[in-house]
Amino acid sequence: MNKTHVTVLEIDSNAIIHNFRYFKSIIKPTTKFLGVVKAFSYGNESVAISKILEQEGADYLAVAFIDEGIALREAGIKLPILVLHPQTETLHHLIPYQLEPNLYSFRVLNEFINILNKEAVDSYPIHIKFNTGLNRLGFSATDVDSVIAILKNNPILRLTSLFSHLVASEDLNERDFTLFQINSFKKIATQITEQLNSKPILHLSNTSGTINFPEAHLDMVRVGIGLYGFGNDAAETSKLKNVGVLKSRISQIHTINPGESVGYNRAFISSETLKSATIPIGHADGFHRNLGNKAGYVTINKQKAYILGNVCMDMIMVDVTHIACKEGDEVLVFSSQENVEDLAARSGTISYEIITGISQRIPRVIN
Ligand SMILES: *Cc1c(COP(=O)(O)O)cnc(C)c1O
């Protein structure tokens, strides 16, 4: 399919390198860097990007699920890989691939101990997560003593890191809450490191935490969206380079006469003579249906061509009445961070969802 599909997502390796080096420049030389490559590197391409991060000297990678980590190992990635959300049913798959689990509850912790005992594996690297306010995954502060007791009794576990996750680090109106989270985490970490007499890596900051809260860098930062070019505000984004360009080509051009309609359900009816172009990208590709009916646009020959009628599964039709173009011409769905932010705003979502939602049907081309 890769060679025949004309809609492609081009990925700029140099932009990844630039963004990685930018984050390295705002953390201390001794602070480690974990690159978050879950969900196909936020819809980009995780093997190529992990290789770049490995070459550039990242210290860690993180994925959400075990299968994502296995895919990286099978592609030859050697960096330590933290699996943020492993499932108890499949924990045993971690071991042959040297994937390091986040053990976020007693259920997962005890199950992993059982597995290590069964497989007679010793000193396996694990990560423990504490919930400091997101209420998503993690032990609570009241679990600290029990967690310490379990770790003391089970030397088959090697506590490699302790971490938590910030709720609203991009929102400076929530600064007090973020500072509360930083303090809560530091207290928990101090209790554990003192009582276990060990020095796990402490980490707390996602992209915005890394940008906005230097006091939360601790021993390592976990950067996801920033690597892919988004700083969560315009000033920070301008320091980052755009990574993905989503492009396609015009399949066909139609003349639409007054009174004729375009697309399903006759959602657009023309009152004048128009020229429409059909583009091979649709809602099955992650091009949101609510961008239809002129809510969204693509760019053809540097001009905006708005969507006529409904977005189909595999196609859109756009208005090119005033754009000089012909069948086969290039179409840009987005080619800058501003385009992605604009698409996100127009479809009522955030840049994360736009880029992670680009379907796997669209080939990724690494430049
Ligand atoms: C996804 C994720 C990150 C990365 O967040 P960004 O805002 O994309 O930098 C960091 N930590 C955890 C636990 C995550 O789930």
The ligand as an SDF file (V2000), in Angstrom:
LIG
                    3D

 15 15  0  0  0  0  0  0  0  0999 V2000
    1.8020   10.9140   27.5610 C   0  0  0  0  0  0  0  0  0  0  0  0
    2.5510   11.1070   28.8110 C   0  0  0  0  0  0  0  0  0  0  0  0
    3.6170   12.0300   28.8830 C   0  0  0  0  0  0  0  0  0  0  0  0
    3.9520   13.0110   27.7910 C   0  0  0  0  0  0  0  0  0  0  0  0
    3.1230   14.1550   27.8710 O   0  0  0  0  0  0  0  0  0  0  0  0
    3.3080   15.3800   26.8680 P   0  0  0  0  0  0  0  0  0  0  0  0
    2.3370   16.4000   27.3550 O   0  0  0  0  0  0  0  0  0  0  0  0
    2.9600   14.8780   25.5130 O   0  0  0  0  0  0  0  0  0  0  0  0
    4.7240   15.8110   26.9580 O   0  0  0  0  0  0  0  0  0  0  0  0
    4.3890   12.0530   30.0400 C   0  0  0  0  0  0  0  0  0  0  0  0
    4.0860   11.2280   31.0820 N   0  0  0  0  0  0  0  0  0  0  0  0
    3.0470   10.3740   31.0580 C   0  0  0  0  0  0  0  0  0  0  0  0
    2.7730    9.5320   32.2480 C   0  0  0  0  0  0  0  0  0  0  0  0
    2.2370   10.2850   29.9340 C   0  0  0  0  0  0  0  0  0  0  0  0
    1.1930    9.4480   29.9310 O   0  0  0  0  0  0  0  0  0  0  0  0
  1  2  1  0
  2  3  1  0
  2 14  2  0
  3  4  1  0
  3 10  2  0
  4  5  1  0
  5  6  1  0
  6  7  2  0
  6  8  1  0
  6  9  1  0
 10 11  1  0
 11 12  2  0
 12 13  1  0
 12 14  1  0
 14 15  1  0
M  END
$$$$
